[in-house]
Amino acid sequence: MKNRRLNVLAVLVNYGEEQLGYLQTVVAGLKSFSNYNVTVIVNSNIDLSTDGIDKLNIIELEDYELLPLTCRKVIWENKNDYDIFLYGENDHLFTEEHIDKHLSYSKILPKNRITGLIQYEEDATGKYYPGYHLDFEWDFDSVEVHGEKKFAHFSNIHQATFILTKEQLIRAGKKFNFNELVKDEGPKYIKSFKRKAKKALGLKIERPNLYSKKCKVNTDVFKYGGMKKVICISDFEQNLIHHLPNIYIDGLKGRNKFRSDDKRMKESLLRLLKKEV
C-alpha cells in the first residue's frame, strides 16, 4: 500500500497591496507541490483575488503589527487536522524540498532540536544573507552530527517563517501559549542596573536587543518552544529561503542595508564543516 500523502496547512500573512505579486508567487509555489496536499490560508487586512488561496480571512485590528500573530492562531485551531504546518510572510518562497528536508531531519534529530532555514536575497553579483548582520554569528562550538549530517546553530533565529510537524507544534504549544506572543524579559540584573543608573546618574541604558512583534511570530517557536534551532550545514543550499523583494541588498524602500556576502558565509561554513565533533 502506498504511503498516505501528508496534509500541509500553509498560513500566510498579507498587509496591503504592495507585495501582492510576491504573494501570488508564494501561493503558486505552494500549490505546485506534487507530494503533499497543501491548503493555503491567507490572513489579510484587505480583500484579495489571488489565485490558489483556499481560504481568505480579512482581519481588522487596531495594531496591525499583530496581524502575523493571527496566523499562529489559525494554525493552533487546526492543529489536529493536518500533518505539517507552515507559517510565512507573503514574500518568502517555500519549496517542496524545504518540507522534504524538514521531515528527513526530524527523523534523525533529537526531540529538543528543530531544523530551520536561512534567508537569502540575490542579484547579479550573487547571494546575500540579510540575517547575517550586526553581532549575529554562527556558534562555531555548536556543531552536532546526526545521521551522518552536520548541524549548527546560527544566533539570528529569525527567518520570517516556520515549518512544524504536528508533534513539534504540540510540543511548542505545551511550552508557551501559541495564541499569544511570549513576553520577553531581559536579565534581572539589567533591569536593576537600569533603575540604579537612572536614579544615580540619569543614564539611559538601552533594553536588551529583542525581536519585534512581527518577528516574534516565528522566533517565539525557536526561542521558547523547547527545541533548539539548528541549520543542516551539510545541505546548506537546500536550507535557504528566498526573500523575494531583494530589498536589503541595497537598502531599498527605507530598509537598512542588512547583508553579508557569499564569501563571508562560505568561509564560516567551511570553518563549521571542518569542526571535529
C-alpha positions in Angstrom: 0.0 0.0 0.0 1.3 3.4 -0.9 2.2 5.9 1.8 -0.6 8.4 2.5 0.1 11.9 1.1 0.7 14.2 4.0 -1.7 17.2 4.5 0.0 20.6 4.8 -1.5 23.7 6.2 0.2 26.9 5.0 -0.9 30.1 6.7 0.4 33.3 5.2 0.1 36.9 6.3 -0.5 39.8 3.9 -0.8 43.5 4.6 -1.8 46.0 1.9 -1.3 45.8 -1.8 2.4 46.5 -2.1 3.5 42.8 -2.3 0.6 41.1 -4.0 2.9 40.0 -6.8 5.1 38.2 -4.3 2.1 36.7 -2.6 0.9 35.2 -5.9 4.3 33.7 -6.5 4.4 32.2 -3.0 0.9 30.8 -3.2 1.5 29.3 -6.7 4.7 27.7 -5.4 2.8 26.1 -2.5 0.0 24.8 -4.7 2.5 23.2 -7.1 3.8 20.7 -4.6 3.4 17.2 -6.0 3.8 15.0 -3.0 1.7 16.9 -0.4 -1.9 18.1 -0.2 -1.4 21.8 0.5 -4.2 24.0 1.9 -3.4 27.7 1.8 -5.0 30.2 4.1 -4.2 33.9 4.0 -4.8 36.4 6.8 -5.0 39.9 5.3 -6.3 43.3 6.1 -7.7 43.8 2.6 -9.7 41.7 0.2 -7.7 39.6 -2.3 -8.3 38.0 -5.6 -5.1 35.9 -5.6 -5.4 32.6 -7.4 -4.8 29.4 -5.3 -5.9 30.7 -1.9 -8.2 28.1 -0.3 -9.5 30.5 2.4 -9.1 34.2 3.0 -9.6 35.8 6.4 -10.0 39.5 6.3 -9.0 40.8 9.7 -9.4 44.2 11.2 -7.1 45.2 14.1 -6.1 48.3 16.0 -2.5 47.2 15.9 -1.6 45.6 12.6 1.8 44.6 13.9 -0.2 41.8 15.4 -1.6 40.6 12.1 1.1 37.9 11.7 0.1 36.5 15.1 -3.4 35.8 13.8 -1.7 33.2 11.6 -0.4 31.3 14.6 -3.9 31.3 16.0 -5.2 29.7 12.8 -2.5 27.1 12.9 -3.3 26.2 16.5 -7.1 26.0 15.8 -6.2 23.4 13.1 -3.6 21.5 15.0 -5.5 18.2 14.8 -6.4 18.4 11.1 -3.0 18.5 9.3 0.3 16.7 9.4 2.6 19.7 8.7 2.2 23.4 9.4 3.8 26.3 7.6 3.8 30.0 8.5 5.2 32.6 6.3 5.3 36.3 5.4 3.9 36.9 1.9 7.3 37.4 0.3 9.2 34.2 1.4 9.2 31.4 -1.2 8.7 27.9 0.2 9.8 25.0 -1.9 8.7 21.4 -1.7 12.3 20.5 -0.8 12.0 22.6 2.4 9.3 20.2 3.6 11.2 17.1 2.4 14.3 18.1 4.2 12.5 19.2 7.4 10.8 15.8 7.6 14.0 13.9 7.0 15.9 15.9 9.6 13.1 15.5 12.1 13.6 11.7 11.9 17.3 11.9 12.9 17.4 14.9 15.3 16.7 14.7 19.0 13.3 15.9 20.1 14.9 19.0 21.6 16.2 20.1 18.2 14.4 21.6 15.2 15.8 22.4 11.8 15.4 25.8 10.4 16.1 28.0 7.3 18.4 30.9 6.4 17.0 33.8 4.5 18.8 35.0 1.4 18.5 37.6 -1.3 20.1 37.5 -4.7 21.2 39.8 -7.5 23.6 39.6 -10.4 26.6 39.6 -8.0 25.4 36.6 -6.1 23.6 35.7 -2.8 23.4 37.9 0.2 22.2 36.9 3.7 20.3 39.8 5.5 20.1 37.8 8.7 23.9 37.8 8.9 24.4 41.3 10.3 25.2 43.3 13.4 26.6 40.9 16.0 24.7 37.8 14.7 27.0 34.9 14.1 27.3 31.2 13.8 28.0 29.4 17.1 31.2 27.7 16.0 31.1 25.4 19.0 27.6 24.2 18.3 28.3 21.7 15.6 26.5 18.4 16.0 26.3 15.2 13.9 23.1 13.3 13.5 22.6 10.7 10.8 26.0 11.5 9.3 24.9 15.1 8.7 26.3 18.1 10.4 24.1 20.8 12.1 25.0 24.1 13.7 23.2 27.0 15.4 23.0 30.4 13.9 22.4 33.1 16.5 19.8 35.0 14.5 16.8 32.7 14.8 14.5 35.0 12.7 13.5 33.6 9.3 10.0 35.1 8.8 8.7 31.6 8.5 8.5 28.2 10.3 7.8 24.6 9.4 6.4 22.4 12.1 5.3 18.8 12.2 2.2 18.1 14.3 4.4 16.7 17.0 6.6 19.8 17.1 3.6 22.1 17.1 2.1 20.3 20.1 5.4 20.3 21.9 5.8 24.1 21.3 2.2 24.6 22.5 3.0 22.9 25.8 5.9 25.3 26.4 4.0 28.6 25.7 0.6 29.9 24.7 0.7 29.6 20.9 -2.1 32.2 20.5 -0.1 34.9 22.2 3.4 36.5 21.9 5.8 35.5 24.6 6.7 38.5 26.7 10.5 38.8 26.6 12.2 39.7 29.8 15.7 40.9 30.0 18.0 39.6 32.7 17.1 40.9 36.2 20.5 42.5 36.7 19.9 44.6 33.6 16.6 45.9 35.0 18.2 46.6 38.3 21.2 48.3 36.8 19.0 50.4 34.6 16.9 51.6 37.6 20.0 52.4 39.7 21.7 54.2 36.8 18.7 56.4 36.1 18.3 57.3 39.7 22.0 57.9 40.4 23.4 59.3 37.1 20.5 59.9 34.8 22.0 57.5 32.3 19.9 55.9 29.6 20.6 52.2 29.4 19.2 50.5 26.2 16.9 47.5 26.7 18.3 44.1 25.5 18.1 43.5 21.7 14.7 41.8 21.3 12.8 40.8 18.2 9.8 42.8 17.0 6.2 41.7 17.3 6.2 40.7 13.7 9.5 38.7 14.0 8.4 37.0 17.3 5.6 35.1 15.5 8.4 32.8 14.3 11.2 33.4 16.8 9.0 32.5 19.7 8.8 29.0 18.3 12.6 28.7 18.2 13.3 30.5 21.4 10.6 29.2 23.7 9.3 26.0 22.1 11.7 23.7 23.8 13.6 22.9 20.6 16.9 24.5 19.8 17.0 25.7 16.2 19.8 24.2 14.1 20.7 24.5 10.4 21.8 21.5 8.4 25.2 22.8 7.1 25.8 19.5 5.2 22.9 20.5 2.9 23.2 24.3 3.3 22.0 25.3 -0.1 18.8 23.2 0.3 18.0 25.1 3.6 17.9 28.6 2.2 14.6 30.5 1.7 14.4 33.3 -0.8 13.2 36.7 0.4 11.8 37.7 -3.0 11.9 41.5 -2.9 15.8 41.6 -2.6 15.4 45.0 -0.9 18.0 44.6 1.9 20.9 44.2 -0.6 20.9 47.9 -1.5 18.8 49.2 1.4 15.8 49.9 -0.9 12.5 51.5 0.3 14.0 52.7 3.5 15.2 49.2 4.6 18.5 49.1 6.4 21.3 47.7 4.3 21.5 44.3 6.1 23.7 41.9 4.1 26.6 39.7 4.3 28.1 38.4 1.1 28.6 34.8 -0.1 32.3 35.0 0.7 31.7 35.5 4.4 29.1 32.8 4.5 31.2 30.3 2.7 34.2 31.0 4.9 32.0 30.4 8.0 30.6 27.2 6.6 34.0 25.8 5.8 35.1 26.5 9.4 32.0 24.8 10.7 32.3 21.8 8.4 35.9 21.3 9.5 35.0 21.3 13.1 35.7 18.0 14.8 32.8 16.6 16.8 
